[in-house]
Amino acid sequence: MYTYADGSDVVSDDPRLMTRLNLRHFLQLLACEGVDQLDHYIAPGTLTAEEMANDFSTFFTMAASCYVLSAAESDALQTLDDYLTGMSGDAFPEFWNDEALLLDARWALVRHLARQALAVFGWPNEIPPRERRAYRVE
C-alpha cells in the first residue's frame, strides 16, 4: 500500500483508472533525472532504483491485465520492462544503487525509454508532483 507525504491519496472505485494513474506516475518518475528520482522516495533506507523498477513493473503488469493496450503502448512498456529485468539479479548490483541514478549512463537509457513510453501514451514528461512523493507502508 502507498500513502503520500502530504497524507492524501487518489481514491477511485475504478481499478483501471488507478492503474493508469500509477503507471503514468512511475513512468514519469523513471523519466526524471537522478536527483529528482532520489528526492521522490523519502523513507529512510529506501533503495530508490529498485523501488522505481518494481513499482513500474507492478503497474505495467496490472495495466496489461486491466485494459487493452495498443501495440505501440505495449511495445514501449515491454521494452522498458525488459531492459530493467535484464539489469536485475547478481550480474549488475551497481546499477541498483543511488549513485548509479546520478552517474551511470545505463540510467540515461532507462530515462530515454520511459520518455518514449510517455510519448506513446500522450502523457507529459514532467516530474511527478512533489507533494505526491510516495512511500510504502505495511
N, CA, C and O atoms as a DFTB+ gen file, in Angstrom:
552 C
 N C O
     1  1       0.845      -1.181       0.000
     2  2       0.000       0.000       0.000
     3  2       0.887       1.240       0.000
     4  3       1.983       1.228       0.561
     5  1       0.419       2.286      -0.619
     6  2       1.171       3.539      -0.639
     7  2       0.348       4.642       0.002
     8  3      -0.873       4.706      -0.140
     9  1       1.044       5.489       0.696
    10  2       0.467       6.733       1.157
    11  2       1.402       7.820       0.647
    12  3       2.464       7.515       0.104
    13  1       1.035       9.047       0.809
    14  2       1.821      10.136       0.257
    15  2       2.293      11.069       1.357
    16  3       1.699      11.152       2.432
    17  1       3.378      11.768       1.058
    18  2       3.991      12.653       2.044
    19  2       3.020      13.707       2.550
    20  3       3.134      14.161       3.688
    21  1       2.067      14.099       1.716
    22  2       1.099      15.101       2.160
    23  2      -0.115      14.468       2.845
    24  3      -1.054      15.167       3.228
    25  1      -0.087      13.120       2.999
    26  2      -1.172      12.430       3.687
    27  2      -2.389      12.150       2.825
    28  3      -3.383      11.624       3.325
    29  1      -2.339      12.484       1.552
    30  2      -3.504      12.293       0.693
    31  2      -3.308      11.091      -0.223
    32  3      -2.191      10.612      -0.420
    33  1      -4.402      10.625      -0.769
    34  2      -4.408       9.564      -1.754
    35  2      -5.416       9.923      -2.833
    36  3      -6.399      10.618      -2.575
    37  1      -5.166       9.447      -4.032
    38  2      -6.182       9.492      -5.070
    39  2      -6.940       8.193      -4.919
    40  3      -6.366       7.112      -5.053
    41  1      -8.210       8.293      -4.645
    42  2      -9.009       7.100      -4.420
    43  2     -10.091       7.033      -5.488
    44  3     -10.760       8.023      -5.781
    45  1     -10.245       5.864      -6.053
    46  2     -11.268       5.649      -7.062
    47  2     -11.776       4.229      -6.928
    48  3     -11.044       3.332      -6.512
    49  1     -13.030       4.032      -7.283
    50  2     -13.585       2.691      -7.311
    51  2     -13.209       1.960      -8.592
    52  3     -13.473       0.767      -8.736
    53  1     -12.597       2.676      -9.510
    54  2     -12.233       2.090     -10.798
    55  2     -10.761       1.665     -10.766
    56  3      -9.873       2.512     -10.863
    57  1     -10.495       0.358     -10.631
    58  2      -9.097      -0.080     -10.565
    59  2      -8.324       0.219     -11.851
    60  3      -7.104       0.377     -11.826
    61  1      -9.045       0.296     -12.976
    62  2      -8.361       0.621     -14.228
    63  2      -7.838       2.059     -14.209
    64  3      -6.733       2.326     -14.681
    65  1      -8.623       2.970     -13.671
    66  2      -8.173       4.360     -13.558
    67  2      -6.974       4.453     -12.625
    68  3      -5.988       5.117     -12.943
    69  1      -7.054       3.798     -11.489
    70  2      -5.947       3.851     -10.528
    71  2      -4.672       3.243     -11.125
    72  3      -3.573       3.759     -10.922
    73  1      -4.833       2.156     -11.854
    74  2      -3.681       1.528     -12.506
    75  2      -3.062       2.482     -13.518
    76  3      -1.841       2.625     -13.575
    77  1      -3.889       3.126     -14.306
    78  2      -3.404       4.058     -15.326
    79  2      -2.697       5.256     -14.688
    80  3      -1.639       5.676     -15.157
    81  1      -3.277       5.803     -13.626
    82  2      -2.650       6.936     -12.936
    83  2      -1.297       6.543     -12.349
    84  3      -0.329       7.299     -12.437
    85  1      -1.239       5.363     -11.754
    86  2       0.023       4.915     -11.169
    87  2       1.054       4.571     -12.231
    88  3       2.241       4.844     -12.050
    89  1       0.620       3.977     -13.336
    90  2       1.550       3.692     -14.419
    91  2       2.156       4.992     -14.941
    92  3       3.368       5.076     -15.141
    93  1       1.324       5.998     -15.161
    94  2       1.830       7.291     -15.623
    95  2       2.811       7.877     -14.602
    96  3       3.876       8.372     -14.970
    97  1       2.449       7.818     -13.342
    98  2       3.294       8.364     -12.281
    99  2       4.689       7.727     -12.309
   100  3       5.697       8.432     -12.258
   101  1       4.741       6.396     -12.390
   102  2       6.049       5.740     -12.327
   103  2       6.815       5.838     -13.640
   104  3       8.046       5.791     -13.628
   105  1       6.133       5.971     -14.760
   106  2       6.843       6.278     -15.997
   107  2       7.467       7.672     -15.916
   108  3       8.618       7.866     -16.307
   109  1       6.705       8.634     -15.409
   110  2       7.244       9.986     -15.256
   111  2       8.442       9.979     -14.314
   112  3       9.432      10.671     -14.548
   113  1       8.344       9.201     -13.263
   114  2       9.452       9.133     -12.311
   115  2      10.686       8.502     -12.948
   116  3      11.801       8.985     -12.751
   117  1      10.496       7.431     -13.707
   118  2      11.629       6.804     -14.390
   119  2      12.251       7.740     -15.425
   120  3      13.440       7.621     -15.723
   121  1      11.482       8.651     -15.968
   122  2      11.988       9.593     -16.971
   123  2      12.747      10.769     -16.351
   124  3      13.451      11.489     -17.060
   125  1      12.612      10.970     -15.044
   126  2      13.243      12.097     -14.345
   127  2      14.755      11.928     -14.225
   128  3      15.290      10.827     -14.352
   129  1      15.412      13.028     -13.981
   130  2      16.837      12.989     -13.660
   131  2      17.038      12.338     -12.291
   132  3      16.128      12.311     -11.462
   133  1      18.229      11.822     -12.074
   134  2      18.536      11.076     -10.854
   135  2      18.244      11.826      -9.567
   136  3      17.726      11.243      -8.614
   137  1      18.569      13.105      -9.527
   138  2      18.349      13.879      -8.304
   139  2      16.861      13.942      -7.965
   140  3      16.487      13.901      -6.793
   141  1      16.016      14.041      -8.985
   142  2      14.571      14.079      -8.753
   143  2      14.046      12.705      -8.346
   144  3      13.123      12.602      -7.538
   145  1      14.634      11.655      -8.904
   146  2      14.252      10.310      -8.503
   147  2      14.590      10.066      -7.034
   148  3      13.778       9.522      -6.285
   149  1      15.771      10.465      -6.636
   150  2      16.192      10.280      -5.244
   151  2      15.322      11.081      -4.284
   152  3      15.052      10.639      -3.167
   153  1      14.890      12.244      -4.715
   154  2      14.054      13.094      -3.875
   155  2      12.651      12.516      -3.682
   156  3      11.973      12.828      -2.704
   157  1      12.230      11.684      -4.610
   158  2      10.858      11.177      -4.577
   159  2      10.614      10.208      -3.418
   160  3       9.590      10.299      -2.742
   161  1      11.533       9.296      -3.188
   162  2      11.372       8.300      -2.130
   163  2      12.003       8.843      -0.857
   164  3      13.223       8.980      -0.762
   165  1      11.161       9.148       0.112
   166  2      11.652       9.845       1.297
   167  2      11.823       8.935       2.511
   168  3      12.344       9.371       3.537
   169  1      11.395       7.689       2.410
   170  2      11.521       6.781       3.545
   171  2      12.985       6.403       3.734
   172  3      13.673       6.097       2.761
   173  1      13.465       6.419       4.966
   174  2      14.853       6.042       5.216
   175  2      15.117       4.613       4.742
   176  3      14.283       3.724       4.913
   177  1      16.282       4.412       4.148
   178  2      16.686       3.082       3.733
   179  2      16.064       2.592       2.435
   180  3      16.278       1.444       2.045
   181  1      15.306       3.433       1.764
   182  2      14.681       3.026       0.508
   183  2      15.738       2.899      -0.577
   184  3      16.572       3.788      -0.748
   185  1      15.700       1.801      -1.304
   186  2      16.556       1.615      -2.463
   187  2      15.791       2.161      -3.667
   188  3      14.985       1.457      -4.274
   189  1      16.050       3.405      -3.999
   190  2      15.247       4.135      -4.963
   191  2      15.150       3.441      -6.310
   192  3      14.051       3.269      -6.837
   193  1      16.272       3.041      -6.872
   194  2      16.261       2.416      -8.194
   195  2      15.420       1.144      -8.189
   196  3      14.609       0.921      -9.087
   197  1      15.618       0.330      -7.190
   198  2      14.874      -0.923      -7.085
   199  2      13.383      -0.667      -6.886
   200  3      12.552      -1.339      -7.497
   201  1      13.043       0.291      -6.045
   202  2      11.637       0.622      -5.807
   203  2      10.969       1.120      -7.086
   204  3       9.855       0.705      -7.405
   205  1      11.640       2.005      -7.819
   206  2      11.062       2.524      -9.058
   207  2      10.810       1.407     -10.057
   208  3       9.738       1.333     -10.658
   209  1      11.802       0.537     -10.233
   210  2      11.660      -0.557     -11.189
   211  2      10.535      -1.501     -10.777
   212  3       9.733      -1.921     -11.611
   213  1      10.477      -1.833      -9.492
   214  2       9.418      -2.728      -9.005
   215  2       8.041      -2.089      -9.148
   216  3       7.083      -2.747      -9.554
   217  1       7.949      -0.813      -8.815
   218  2       6.662      -0.120      -8.922
   219  2       6.209      -0.051     -10.377
   220  3       5.046      -0.317     -10.681
   221  1       7.119       0.304     -11.269
   222  2       6.772       0.333     -12.684
   223  2       6.307      -1.042     -13.159
   224  3       5.270      -1.161     -13.811
   225  1       7.068      -2.065     -12.833
   226  2       6.739      -3.415     -13.290
   227  2       5.372      -3.856     -12.778
   228  3       4.600      -4.480     -13.507
   229  1       5.079      -3.530     -11.526
   230  2       3.775      -3.871     -10.945
   231  2       2.646      -3.244     -11.745
   232  3       1.685      -3.926     -12.102
   233  1       2.753      -1.951     -12.031
   234  2       1.659      -1.265     -12.714
   235  2       1.621      -1.571     -14.209
   236  3       0.558      -1.482     -14.824
   237  1       2.753      -1.926     -14.801
   238  2       2.749      -2.406     -16.181
   239  2       1.982      -3.723     -16.259
   240  3       1.131      -3.898     -17.131
   241  1       2.278      -4.636     -15.363
   242  2       1.578      -5.926     -15.337
   243  2       0.086      -5.734     -15.094
   244  3      -0.748      -6.367     -15.741
   245  1      -0.240      -4.851     -14.150
   246  2      -1.653      -4.588     -13.867
   247  2      -2.342      -3.953     -15.070
   248  3      -3.473      -4.309     -15.399
   249  1      -1.667      -3.019     -15.723
   250  2      -2.265      -2.350     -16.886
   251  2      -2.546      -3.353     -17.995
   252  3      -3.593      -3.298     -18.639
   253  1      -1.615      -4.264     -18.213
   254  2      -1.791      -5.260     -19.263
   255  2      -2.971      -6.185     -18.976
   256  3      -3.573      -6.733     -19.898
   257  1      -3.298      -6.356     -17.701
   258  2      -4.425      -7.230     -17.351
   259  2      -5.737      -6.461     -17.165
   260  3      -6.812      -7.056     -17.233
   261  1      -5.661      -5.141     -16.930
   262  2      -6.862      -4.337     -16.670
   263  2      -7.526      -3.819     -17.943
   264  3      -8.750      -3.697     -17.998
   265  1      -6.739      -3.519     -18.953
   266  2      -7.310      -2.963     -20.169
   267  2      -6.414      -3.299     -21.356
   268  3      -5.260      -3.696     -21.198
   269  1      -6.968      -3.131     -22.521
   270  2      -6.237      -3.450     -23.748
   271  2      -5.297      -2.292     -24.079
   272  3      -5.723      -1.150     -24.251
   273  1      -4.029      -2.615     -24.161
   274  2      -3.024      -1.646     -24.573
   275  2      -2.898      -1.712     -26.090
   276  3      -3.035      -2.780     -26.688
   277  1      -2.637      -0.565     -26.704
   278  2      -2.349      -0.592     -28.138
   279  2      -1.012      -1.308     -28.339
   280  3      -0.246      -1.485     -27.392
   281  1      -0.744      -1.711     -29.561
   282  2       0.526      -2.377     -29.851
   283  2       1.703      -1.459     -29.509
   284  3       2.704      -1.913     -28.954
   285  1       1.587      -0.182     -29.837
   286  2       2.668       0.768     -29.552
   287  2       2.867       0.943     -28.049
   288  3       4.003       0.998     -27.576
   289  1       1.759       1.032     -27.288
   290  2       1.853       1.163     -25.828
   291  2       2.503      -0.077     -25.223
   292  3       3.418       0.017     -24.405
   293  1       2.014      -1.232     -25.641
   294  2       2.554      -2.481     -25.123
   295  2       4.041      -2.622     -25.445
   296  3       4.832      -3.006     -24.584
   297  1       4.414      -2.315     -26.671
   298  2       5.824      -2.415     -27.082
   299  2       6.712      -1.481     -26.274
   300  3       7.789      -1.877     -25.829
   301  1       6.268      -0.247     -26.082
   302  2       7.071       0.724     -25.331
   303  2       7.264       0.279     -23.885
   304  3       8.369       0.351     -23.349
   305  1       6.187      -0.178     -23.260
   306  2       6.273      -0.632     -21.871
   307  2       7.109      -1.907     -21.760
   308  3       7.918      -2.050     -20.844
   309  1       6.907      -2.823     -22.696
   310  2       7.649      -4.090     -22.660
   311  2       9.139      -3.861     -22.855
   312  3       9.958      -4.512     -22.206
   313  1       9.500      -2.934     -23.751
   314  2      10.915      -2.628     -23.977
   315  2      11.567      -2.115     -22.701
   316  3      12.669      -2.535     -22.350
   317  1      10.893      -1.215     -22.013
   318  2      11.413      -0.686     -20.755
   319  2      11.493      -1.779     -19.699
   320  3      12.508      -1.910     -19.016
   321  1      10.446      -2.551     -19.564
   322  2      10.429      -3.622     -18.568
   323  2      11.508      -4.665     -18.858
   324  3      12.177      -5.137     -17.939
   325  1      11.678      -5.023     -20.121
   326  2      12.717      -5.991     -20.495
   327  2      14.108      -5.476     -20.141
   328  3      14.952      -6.232     -19.659
   329  1      14.344      -4.190     -20.380
   330  2      15.662      -3.634     -20.058
   331  2      15.915      -3.697     -18.549
   332  3      16.979      -4.131     -18.106
   333  1      14.935      -3.264     -17.779
   334  2      15.098      -3.286     -16.325
   335  2      15.245      -4.717     -15.812
   336  3      16.054      -4.973     -14.920
   337  1      14.487      -5.632     -16.357
   338  2      14.595      -7.039     -15.959
   339  2      15.975      -7.587     -16.304
   340  3      16.558      -8.343     -15.526
   341  1      16.492      -7.213     -17.457
   342  2      17.815      -7.659     -17.865
   343  2      18.930      -7.154     -16.968
   344  3      19.999      -7.761     -16.896
   345  1      18.687      -6.051     -16.288
   346  2      19.687      -5.500     -15.370
   347  2      19.548      -6.080     -13.959
   348  3      20.384      -5.824     -13.092
   349  1      18.503      -6.850     -13.737
   350  2      18.245      -7.414     -12.408
   351  2      19.174      -8.578     -12.110
   352  3      19.854      -9.106     -12.989
   353  1      19.178      -8.955     -10.848
   354  2      19.960     -10.110     -10.438
   355  2      21.347      -9.719      -9.978
   356  3      21.641      -8.547      -9.741
   357  1      22.186     -10.722      -9.857
   358  2      23.520     -10.534      -9.293
   359  2      24.533      -9.968     -10.276
   360  3      25.612      -9.542      -9.865
   361  1      24.211      -9.954     -11.564
   362  2      25.192      -9.537     -12.561
   363  2      25.491      -8.042     -12.526
   364  3      26.599      -7.628     -12.867
   365  1      24.512      -7.221     -12.115
   366  2      24.694      -5.764     -12.172
   367  2      24.270      -5.084     -10.866
   368  3      23.421      -4.193     -10.902
   369  1      24.825      -5.471      -9.726
   370  2      24.365      -4.861      -8.469
   371  2      24.621      -3.359      -8.396
   372  3      23.874      -2.640      -7.733
   373  1      25.665      -2.876      -9.065
   374  2      25.992      -1.451      -9.032
   375  2      24.943      -0.598      -9.752
   376  3      24.855       0.606      -9.509
   377  1      24.152      -1.209     -10.630
   378  2      23.114      -0.499     -11.351
   379  2      21.998      -0.041     -10.423
   380  3      21.292       0.922     -10.726
   381  1      21.837      -0.718      -9.306
   382  2      20.694      -0.502      -8.425
   383  2      20.982       0.395      -7.236
   384  3      20.115       0.558      -6.378
   385  1      22.169       0.983      -7.151
   386  2      22.440       1.872      -6.017
   387  2      22.132       3.319      -6.378
   388  3      22.006       3.672      -7.551
   389  1      22.013       4.145      -5.349
   390  2      21.633       5.543      -5.555
   391  2      22.644       6.311      -6.401
   392  3      22.261       7.170      -7.195
   393  1      23.901       6.014      -6.239
   394  2      24.920       6.711      -7.022
   395  2      24.739       6.454      -8.519
   396  3      24.982       7.340      -9.338
   397  1      24.320       5.259      -8.865
   398  2      24.104       4.917     -10.276
   399  2      23.037       5.804     -10.909
   400  3      23.141       6.158     -12.084
   401  1      22.015       6.163     -10.140
   402  2      20.970       7.043     -10.681
   403  2      21.545       8.374     -11.136
   404  3      21.023       9.002     -12.058
   405  1      22.609       8.798     -10.493
   406  2      23.227      10.082     -10.813
   407  2      24.316       9.980     -11.879
   408  3      24.527      10.923     -12.642
   409  1      25.013       8.832     -11.934
   410  2      26.232       8.760     -12.741
   411  2      26.257       7.687     -13.826
   412  3      27.011       7.817     -14.790
   413  1      25.472       6.653     -13.699
   414  2      25.557       5.513     -14.608
   415  2      24.793       5.808     -15.907
   416  3      23.602       6.115     -15.878
   417  1      25.482       5.711     -17.026
   418  2      24.886       6.004     -18.334
   419  2      23.728       5.062     -18.667
   420  3      22.868       5.403     -19.479
   421  1      23.702       3.905     -18.058
   422  2      22.596       2.981     -18.323
   423  2      21.272       3.553     -17.825
   424  3      20.213       3.219     -18.356
   425  1      21.326       4.420     -16.801
   426  2      20.089       5.067     -16.347
   427  2      19.625       6.127     -17.338
   428  3      18.437       6.448     -17.387
   429  1      20.534       6.669     -18.120
   430  2      20.123       7.587     -19.194
   431  2      19.273       6.832     -20.215
   432  3      18.311       7.384     -20.748
   433  1      19.621       5.579     -20.489
   434  2      18.819       4.774     -21.404
   435  2      17.444       4.480     -20.794
   436  3      16.435       4.531     -21.497
   437  1      17.397       4.176     -19.499
   438  2      16.107       3.958     -18.831
   439  2      15.245       5.209     -18.978
   440  3      14.064       5.112     -19.310
   441  1      15.823       6.368     -18.734
   442  2      15.074       7.629     -18.856
   443  2      14.565       7.830     -20.286
   444  3      13.432       8.261     -20.500
   445  1      15.411       7.514     -21.246
   446  2      15.017       7.639     -22.654
   447  2      13.840       6.715     -22.971
   448  3      12.875       7.139     -23.607
   449  1      13.913       5.473     -22.539
   450  2      12.834       4.511     -22.789
   451  2      11.546       4.941     -22.094
   452  3      10.459       4.790     -22.651
   453  1      11.665       5.475     -20.882
   454  2      10.483       5.956     -20.159
   455  2       9.869       7.147     -20.884
   456  3       8.646       7.251     -20.978
   457  1      10.705       8.045     -21.396
   458  2      10.189       9.206     -22.139
   459  2       9.495       8.777     -23.429
   460  3       8.487       9.360     -23.827
   461  1      10.042       7.758     -24.072
   462  2       9.386       7.231     -25.276
   463  2       8.011       6.670     -24.927
   464  3       7.042       6.908     -25.648
   465  1       7.923       5.930     -23.829
   466  2       6.631       5.367     -23.415
   467  2       5.638       6.472     -23.077
   468  3       4.469       6.391     -23.452
   469  1       6.093       7.494     -22.377
   470  2       5.201       8.626     -22.077
   471  2       4.655       9.238     -23.363
   472  3       3.468       9.552     -23.453
   473  1       5.521       9.404     -24.351
   474  2       5.100       9.999     -25.626
   475  2       4.065       9.122     -26.322
   476  3       3.098       9.636     -26.884
   477  1       4.255       7.814     -26.291
   478  2       3.307       6.897     -26.929
   479  2       1.929       7.031     -26.294
   480  3       0.916       6.994     -26.993
   481  1       1.886       7.186     -24.981
   482  2       0.612       7.337     -24.277
   483  2       0.044       8.754     -24.397
   484  3      -1.128       8.984     -24.098
   485  1       0.878       9.702     -24.837
   486  2       0.436      11.091     -24.908
   487  2       0.450      11.761     -23.545
   488  3      -0.268      12.736     -23.322
   489  1       1.260      11.244     -22.638
   490  2       1.364      11.793     -21.286
   491  2       2.533      12.765     -21.216
   492  3       3.523      12.601     -21.930
   493  1       2.427      13.775     -20.361
   494  2       3.516      14.756     -20.261
   495  2       4.767      14.166     -19.614
   496  3       4.694      13.335     -18.708
   497  1       5.903      14.619     -20.104
   498  2       7.179      14.260     -19.492
   499  2       7.475      15.332     -18.452
   500  3       8.091      16.357     -18.746
   501  1       7.024      15.071     -17.237
   502  2       7.208      16.038     -16.153
   503  2       7.500      15.295     -14.860
   504  3       7.196      14.110     -14.724
   505  1       8.079      15.994     -13.935
   506  2       8.362      15.416     -12.621
   507  2       7.032      15.218     -11.900
   508  3       6.236      16.153     -11.810
   509  1       6.781      14.016     -11.386
   510  2       5.541      13.843     -10.618
   511  2       5.494      14.870      -9.487
   512  3       6.530      15.209      -8.916
   513  1       4.320      15.358      -9.167
   514  2       4.209      16.414      -8.154
   515  2       4.932      16.072      -6.855
   516  3       4.798      14.969      -6.326
   517  1       5.691      17.027      -6.359
   518  2       6.458      16.820      -5.122
   519  2       5.574      16.441      -3.943
   520  3       5.964      15.626      -3.107
   521  1       4.399      17.023      -3.877
   522  2       3.520      16.726      -2.729
   523  2       2.942      15.316      -2.813
   524  3       2.265      14.869      -1.887
   525  1       3.203      14.618      -3.906
   526  2       2.712      13.260      -4.070
   527  2       3.825      12.242      -3.903
   528  3       3.689      11.097      -4.334
   529  1       4.920      12.646      -3.283
   530  2       6.004      11.698      -3.073
   531  2       5.487      10.516      -2.270
   532  3       4.889      10.683      -1.206
   533  1       5.725       9.329      -2.790
   534  2       5.151       8.120      -2.191
   535  2       6.158       7.425      -1.281
   536  3       7.370       7.486      -1.486
   537  1       5.622       6.784      -0.300
   538  2       6.423       5.855       0.472
   539  2       5.550       4.678       0.865
   540  3       4.341       4.801       1.063
   541  1       6.202       3.544       0.967
   542  2       5.500       2.301       1.228
   543  2       5.200       2.185       2.726
   544  3       6.057       2.453       3.568
   545  1       3.990       1.787       3.031
   546  2       3.610       1.488       4.406
   547  2       3.043       0.090       4.442
   548  3       2.308      -0.314       3.541
   549  1       3.373      -0.632       5.453
   550  2       2.895      -2.029       5.589
   551  2       1.755      -2.087       6.569
   552  3       1.214      -3.163       6.824
